[in-house]
Amino acid sequence: MFLGIVLGVVLSGIIFVYLLKKYMMVSFEIEGSFEEVEETVKQVIPRFKGWGFPIPDWQFYKSQLSKGLSYDNIKNMVMHFVCKPVHANRVLKIDPKMAGIMPCTWAVYEDNDGKVYIAKMNIALMSKMYLGVIGEVMRDVAETEEKMLAMIKEKIAEKKNK
């Protein structure tokens, strides 16, 4: 019986880690050029009350190339640091170590096939691990990010239809 319990705990742990690795980071293909997606992200995020970019965009791909580093799987990548300071304040008042995941990073990247993606942490999944204020804030972030992504896709589709 003891062996069965230990085996069950170990197996559960392995499954949990596998699922976290598989679903903690998400990416969304966006039907547009890299430049269109970049510009649209910069326009859409500030339209949501209180949201902005507290840190300048990081031209990650160009920075890596300047250091003699290259990638076989991407053509370009820029990272945007997305934040709503009121949310950060509420969370950090409770648990300062949560600063380690702030601000939310959105990577816009283009793969070698010319497809463009936005990659980010799966805040909706992460919110399920927290109760109280932190969980509440994360759920709000997840809902808002979903609306932001929908608006980004909508704005790019509108440009294509003009």
FILOTI-447349 format. One line per field, with one value per atom (N, C-alpha, C): x, y, z; atom name; residue in three letters. Coordinates in steps of 0.001 Angstrom, whole numbers. Each point is the difference from the previous one (the first is absolute). Example, Ala and Ser with C-alpha at 12.3 -4.5 7.8 and 13.67 -1.06 7.14 Angstrom:
<nodes>
px c(13190, -890, 900, -350, 820, -770)
py c(-5690, 1190, 1200, 1050, 1190, 1090)
pz c(7800, 0, 0, -720, 60, 730)
a c(N, CA, C, N, CA, C)
r c(ala, ala, ala, ser, ser, ser)
</nodes>
This chain:
<nodes>
px c(819, -819, 867, 1017, 902, 654, 442, 627, -978, -1264, -1024, -187, 22, -155, 1210, 1185, 1224, -1, -333, -48, -1032, -1141, -1041, 463, 695, 513, 1053, 909, 1059, -601, -910, -645, -777, -712, -735, 961, 1132, 1001, 542, 277, 511, -1036, -1240, -1075, -164, 48, -139, 1098, 1247, 1125, -144, -382, -195, -1058, -1127, -1078, 418, 722, 469, 923, 938, 932, -736, -1008, -719, -929, -617, -1037, 336, 1133, 306, 331, 584, 277, -916, -607, -910, 440, -329, 257, -1221, -181, -1150, 504, -354, 378, -879, 625, -716, 181, -1102, 35, 389, 1280, 495, 1508, 567, 1462, 555, 1272, 645, -197, 229, -117, -1427, -995, -1406, -342, 427, -308, 682, 1253, 741, -735, -346, -662, -1358, -720, -1336, 82, 955, 185, 219, 852, 309, -1222, -900, -1210, -1087, -146, -1131, 173, 1133, 184, -415, 458, -373, -1483, -740, -1440, -764, 633, -630, 401, -979, 209, 1057, 1026, 1033, 1149, -137, 1020, 1007, 1241, 1029, 1276, 1061, 1319, 985, 231, 870, 1485, 360, 1382, -9, 988, 25, 81, -522, 70, 1449, 192, 1348, 90, 826, 246, 887, -577, 739, 827, -630, 692, 1194, -219, 1088, 1117, -378, 971, 853, -642, 727, 951, -463, 857, 1223, -199, 1127, 1054, -373, 929, 538, -288, 484, -813, -1197, -874, -1105, -365, -1049, -925, -1093, -1022, -365, -197, -415, -1510, -734, -1454, -788, 651, -725, 751, -782, 561, 58, -906, -55, -756, 316, -711, 177, -1118, 5, -825, 490, -732, -599, -1278, -736, -282, 145, -229, -1292, -1029, -1373, -381, -577, -307, -1182, -691, -998, 462, 617, 607, -906, -1286, -926, -32, 9, 37, 1302, 1110, 1300, 22, -525, -37, -794, -1160, -836, 708, 664, 672, 1240, 822, 1262, -184, -1124, -300, -167, -432, -232, 1238, 643, 1109, 1054, 1004, 1004, 768, 116, 768, -713, -1278, -724, 567, 837, 641, 840, 383, 805, -684, -1312, -710, -624, 451, -547, 1075, -384, -1310, -177, -1220, -280, 794, 655, 777, -777, -163, -593, 1102, 299, 993, -731, 309, -500, 1159, -250, 1086, -499, 940, -270, 872, -631, 778, 539, 741, 626, -992, -1236, -1033, -748, 393, -658, -1251, -293, -1158, 378, -958, 247, -837, 614, -639, 185, -924, 178, 86, 1088, 193, 2, -588, -74, -279, 122, -325, -1515, -414, -1420, -489, -362, -432, -1310, -859, -1258, 290, 940, 373, 660, 896, 707, -960, -1046, -953, -708, -79, -665, 790, 1266, 840, -73, -700, -41, -1434, -148, -1287, 83, -1072, -9, 304, 623, 275, 896, 1037, 927, -730, -804, -778, -985, -638, -966, 678, 1173, 734, 422, 513, 439, -1162, -1155, -1170, -376, 79, -303, 1026, 1277, 1047, -275, -330, -265, -1170, -1073, -1168, 360, 755, 384, 942, 963, 911, -754, -1010, -815, -675, -513, -641, 1024, 1193, 1064, 374, 192, 352, -1104, -1242, -1124, 8, 263, 24, 1180, 1135, 1164, -361, -583, -403, -1027, -955, -1053, 583, 907, 594, 815, 719, 797, -926, -1079, -972, -630, -316, -574, 953, 1291, 990, 57, -107, 48, -1216, -1149, -1249, -159, 914, -112, 555)
py c(-1190, 1190, 1260, 4, 1152, 255, -1063, 124, 603, -404, 543, 1495, 454, 1429, 774, -507, 658, 63, -1092, -39, 994, 73, 946, 1447, 327, 1351, 345, -920, 232, 179, -862, 96, 1308, 372, 1277, 1166, -41, 1056, 95, -1138, -20, 578, -385, 514, 1504, 453, 1420, 813, -435, 710, -1, -1128, -79, 1011, 38, 909, 1462, 313, 1368, 406, -866, 311, 175, -809, 40, 1215, 391, 1029, 1323, 112, 1239, 1151, -324, 1024, -264, 1056, -141, 934, -382, 885, 8, 1125, 209, 482, -723, 457, 1187, 1044, 1212, 183, 104, 111, 1408, 268, 1298, -57, 1055, 56, 298, -258, 291, 1470, 877, 1443, 385, -584, 296, -424, -1173, -506, 866, 328, 868, 1324, 647, 1304, -121, -1046, -183, -270, -781, -237, 1340, 841, 1302, 918, -151, 827, -526, -1314, -594, 15, -389, -141, 1266, 1197, 1205, 373, -634, 275, -567, -890, -599, 820, 481, 939, -499, 834, -281, -857, -548, -899, 782, -450, 654, -816, 679, -618, 736, -504, 717, -71, -927, -186, 38, 658, 26, -1412, -135, -1283, -436, -1292, -562, -613, 557, -525, -1237, -1071, -1185, -588, -218, -647, 833, 1291, 887, 30, -12, -11, -1264, -1114, -1272, -10, 495, 52, 870, 1103, 902, -653, -1060, -747, -1247, -120, -1136, -1263, 135, -1150, -37, -1188, -109, -1160, -76, -1027, -613, -1304, -692, -27, 320, -167, 1306, 1146, 1279, 1003, 945, 1076, 1318, 152, 1257, -227, 822, -79, 1305, 497, 1173, -359, 413, -261, 1294, -102, 1128, -319, 991, -178, 723, -790, 478, 23, 1112, 101, 928, -298, 901, 239, 1159, 252, -247, 274, -231, -1481, -857, -1449, -390, 512, -320, 416, 1163, 501, -920, -426, -884, -1318, -563, -1287, 138, 1001, 137, 402, 618, 290, -1291, -1040, -1299, -883, -28, -926, 627, 682, 689, -892, -1292, -857, -183, 328, -71, 989, 927, 951, -734, -1232, -786, -319, 147, -240, 1280, 1143, 1284, 792, 794, 34, -1211, -200, -1093, 240, -1028, 115, -631, 775, -498, 21, -1131, -75, -87, 917, -76, -553, -1118, -581, -530, -51, -530, -1234, -1092, -1223, -20, -1024, -86, -159, -405, -126, 1314, 1045, 1299, 136, -982, 88, 827, 801, 902, -453, 41, -471, 1014, -66, 658, -1118, -15, -1005, 702, -659, 586, -1088, 358, -945, -201, -1209, -327, 416, 1268, 553, -648, -377, -663, -1302, -777, -1240, 302, 950, 339, 508, 708, 552, -1096, -1189, -1111, -494, 394, -430, 962, 1118, 1024, 301, 254, 406, 1485, 531, 1363, 1044, 1079, 1160, -357, -792, -338, -765, -980, -734, 895, 898, 944, 901, 533, 874, -785, -1199, -805, -348, -284, -286, 1230, 1186, 1231, 230, -245, 135, -951, -1243, -996, 430, 472, 452, 1189, 937, 1188, -377, -882, -423, -684, -769, -650, 1054, 1054, 1090, 746, 192, 681, -794, -1302, -851, 15, -45, 49, 1326, 1093, 1308, 101, -559, 9, -730, -1181, -764, 764, 631, 761, 1188, 746, 1179, -402, -1090, -454, -474, -692, -436, 1193, 1048, 1222, 627, 31, 565, -789, -1322, -854, 203, 309, 144, 1383, 904, 1358, 52)
pz c(0, 0, 0, 866, 72, -1354, -654, -1314, -1013, 86, -893, 198, 1250, 298, -534, 275, -477, -1521, -655, -1460, -535, 660, -403, 126, 1086, 210, -1045, -248, -991, -1388, -377, -1312, -132, 1043, -17, -187, 689, -138, -1410, -609, -1373, -962, 163, -863, 200, 1255, 302, -682, 126, -619, -1522, -579, -1452, -453, 697, -378, 152, 1081, 176, -1148, -336, -1084, -1326, -215, -1268, -115, 1103, -72, 673, 698, 715, -947, -1149, -999, -1199, -509, -1136, -1124, -1213, -1133, -899, -658, -864, -1350, -1049, -1337, -347, -509, -384, -1496, -720, -1469, -420, -23, -428, -101, -534, -77, 1389, 175, 1280, 368, -955, 236, 372, -690, 322, 1423, 366, 1335, 1054, -233, 916, 228, -1084, 81, 687, -311, 574, 1502, 436, 1442, 705, -568, 610, 49, -956, -29, 928, 64, 721, 1514, 501, 1454, 759, -407, 755, -92, -882, -94, 1198, 724, 1168, 1225, 704, 1106, 989, 179, 975, -510, -1204, -546, -832, 23, -787, -26, -405, -147, 916, 1216, 932, -360, -863, -426, -1524, -617, -1472, -582, -1207, -705, -113, 31, -153, -1382, -824, -1344, 155, 495, 402, -1140, -1133, -1123, -445, -174, -431, 1053, 1263, 1086, -42, -246, -90, -1192, -1149, -1189, 256, 722, 272, 890, 687, 857, -704, -1301, -773, 219, 571, 256, -1045, -421, -1014, 331, -736, 214, -1337, -10, -1210, -158, 1066, -30, -10, 130, -48, -858, -567, -817, 761, 981, 743, 1298, 1003, 1279, 763, 495, 872, 1229, 1161, 1237, 527, 360, 577, 1459, 843, 1426, 354, 274, 139, 1488, 449, 1428, 260, 1074, 578, 1437, 271, 1303, 1207, -132, 1121, 357, -1011, 256, 692, -524, 602, 1460, 296, 1363, 920, -462, 823, 304, -1000, 175, 880, -266, 725, 1455, 326, 1410, 793, -682, 647, -71, -1190, -205, -919, 581, -808, -976, 293, -927, -1337, -71, -1270, -1016, 464, -917, -1037, 305, -920, -1318, -56, -1263, -545, 500, -443, -730, -970, -630, -917, -449, -929, -1282, -486, -1234, -1146, -1057, -1236, -1054, -568, -1071, -1335, -881, -1371, -811, -675, -789, -1330, -936, -1334, -190, -400, -228, -1433, -334, -1320, -1138, 316, -1028, -212, 729, -131, 843, 838, 881, 1224, 460, 1125, 1187, 1156, 1228, 1123, 942, 1287, 1024, 768, 1038, 1352, 994, 1337, 1021, 1247, 1065, 36, 314, 106, 1390, 113, 1284, 451, -922, 368, 745, -504, 681, 1347, -5, 1233, 1073, -413, 972, 792, -565, 685, 1209, 83, 1117, 1181, -174, 1042, 426, 1276, 567, 365, 478, 516, -1045, 473, -846, -1181, 248, -1091, -1104, 368, -989, -728, 753, -585, -1027, 358, -922, -1238, 205, -1147, -919, 564, -848, -811, 614, -727, -1116, 305, -1021, -1157, 321, -1047, -881, 608, -775, -886, 553, -769, -1139, 273, -1060, -1138, 343, -1033, -881, 621, -756, -849, 558, -755, -1248, 166, -1147, -1055, 441, -945, -762, 700, -652, -972, 355, -895, -1296, 125, -1189, -821, 684, -674, -765, 618, -644, -1233, 95, -1148, -1123, 344, -1011, -682, 769, -585, -1019, 327, -918, -1303, 109, -1194, -895, 616, -745, -618, 271, -575, -1390)
a c(N, CA, C, N, CA, C, N, CA, C, N, CA, C, N, CA, C, N, CA, C, N, CA, C, N, CA, C, N, CA, C, N, CA, C, N, CA, C, N, CA, C, N, CA, C, N, CA, C, N, CA, C, N, CA, C, N, CA, C, N, CA, C, N, CA, C, N, CA, C, N, CA, C, N, CA, C, N, CA, C, N, CA, C, N, CA, C, N, CA, C, N, CA, C, N, CA, C, N, CA, C, N, CA, C, N, CA, C, N, CA, C, N, CA, C, N, CA, C, N, CA, C, N, CA, C, N, CA, C, N, CA, C, N, CA, C, N, CA, C, N, CA, C, N, CA, C, N, CA, C, N, CA, C, N, CA, C, N, CA, C, N, CA, C, N, CA, C, N, CA, C, N, CA, C, N, CA, C, N, CA, C, N, CA, C, N, CA, C, N, CA, C, N, CA, C, N, CA, C, N, CA, C, N, CA, C, N, CA, C, N, CA, C, N, CA, C, N, CA, C, N, CA, C, N, CA, C, N, CA, C, N, CA, C, N, CA, C, N, CA, C, N, CA, C, N, CA, C, N, CA, C, N, CA, C, N, CA, C, N, CA, C, N, CA, C, N, CA, C, N, CA, C, N, CA, C, N, CA, C, N, CA, C, N, CA, C, N, CA, C, N, CA, C, N, CA, C, N, CA, C, N, CA, C, N, CA, C, N, CA, C, N, CA, C, N, CA, C, N, CA, C, N, CA, C, N, CA, C, N, CA, C, N, CA, C, N, CA, C, N, CA, C, N, CA, C, N, CA, C, N, CA, C, N, CA, C, N, CA, C, N, CA, C, N, CA, C, N, CA, C, N, CA, C, N, CA, C, N, CA, C, N, CA, C, N, CA, C, N, CA, C, N, CA, C, N, CA, C, N, CA, C, N, CA, C, N, CA, C, N, CA, C, N, CA, C, N, CA, C, N, CA, C, N, CA, C, N, CA, C, N, CA, C, N, CA, C, N, CA, C, N, CA, C, N, CA, C, N, CA, C, N, CA, C, N, CA, C, N, CA, C, N, CA, C, N, CA, C, N, CA, C, N, CA, C, N, CA, C, N, CA, C, N, CA, C, N, CA, C, N, CA, C, N, CA, C, N, CA, C, N, CA, C, N, CA, C, N, CA, C, N, CA, C, N, CA, C, N, CA, C, N, CA, C, N, CA, C, N, CA, C, N, CA, C, N, CA, C, N, CA, C, N, CA, C, N, CA, C, N, CA, C, N, CA, C, N, CA, C, N, CA, C, N, CA, C)
r c(met, met, met, phe, phe, phe, leu, leu, leu, gly, gly, gly, ile, ile, ile, val, val, val, leu, leu, leu, gly, gly, gly, val, val, val, val, val, val, leu, leu, leu, ser, ser, ser, gly, gly, gly, ile, ile, ile, ile, ile, ile, phe, phe, phe, val, val, val, tyr, tyr, tyr, leu, leu, leu, leu, leu, leu, lys, lys, lys, lys, lys, lys, tyr, tyr, tyr, met, met, met, met, met, met, val, val, val, ser, ser, ser, phe, phe, phe, glu, glu, glu, ile, ile, ile, glu, glu, glu, gly, gly, gly, ser, ser, ser, phe, phe, phe, glu, glu, glu, glu, glu, glu, val, val, val, glu, glu, glu, glu, glu, glu, thr, thr, thr, val, val, val, lys, lys, lys, gln, gln, gln, val, val, val, ile, ile, ile, pro, pro, pro, arg, arg, arg, phe, phe, phe, lys, lys, lys, gly, gly, gly, trp, trp, trp, gly, gly, gly, phe, phe, phe, pro, pro, pro, ile, ile, ile, pro, pro, pro, asp, asp, asp, trp, trp, trp, gln, gln, gln, phe, phe, phe, tyr, tyr, tyr, lys, lys, lys, ser, ser, ser, gln, gln, gln, leu, leu, leu, ser, ser, ser, lys, lys, lys, gly, gly, gly, leu, leu, leu, ser, ser, ser, tyr, tyr, tyr, asp, asp, asp, asn, asn, asn, ile, ile, ile, lys, lys, lys, asn, asn, asn, met, met, met, val, val, val, met, met, met, his, his, his, phe, phe, phe, val, val, val, cys, cys, cys, lys, lys, lys, pro, pro, pro, val, val, val, his, his, his, ala, ala, ala, asn, asn, asn, arg, arg, arg, val, val, val, leu, leu, leu, lys, lys, lys, ile, ile, ile, asp, asp, asp, pro, pro, pro, lys, lys, lys, met, met, met, ala, ala, ala, gly, gly, gly, ile, ile, ile, met, met, met, pro, pro, pro, cys, cys, cys, thr, thr, thr, trp, trp, trp, ala, ala, ala, val, val, val, tyr, tyr, tyr, glu, glu, glu, asp, asp, asp, asn, asn, asn, asp, asp, asp, gly, gly, gly, lys, lys, lys, val, val, val, tyr, tyr, tyr, ile, ile, ile, ala, ala, ala, lys, lys, lys, met, met, met, asn, asn, asn, ile, ile, ile, ala, ala, ala, leu, leu, leu, met, met, met, ser, ser, ser, lys, lys, lys, met, met, met, tyr, tyr, tyr, leu, leu, leu, gly, gly, gly, val, val, val, ile, ile, ile, gly, gly, gly, glu, glu, glu, val, val, val, met, met, met, arg, arg, arg, asp, asp, asp, val, val, val, ala, ala, ala, glu, glu, glu, thr, thr, thr, glu, glu, glu, glu, glu, glu, lys, lys, lys, met, met, met, leu, leu, leu, ala, ala, ala, met, met, met, ile, ile, ile, lys, lys, lys, glu, glu, glu, lys, lys, lys, ile, ile, ile, ala, ala, ala, glu, glu, glu, lys, lys, lys, lys, lys, lys, asn, asn, asn, lys, lys, lys)
</nodes>
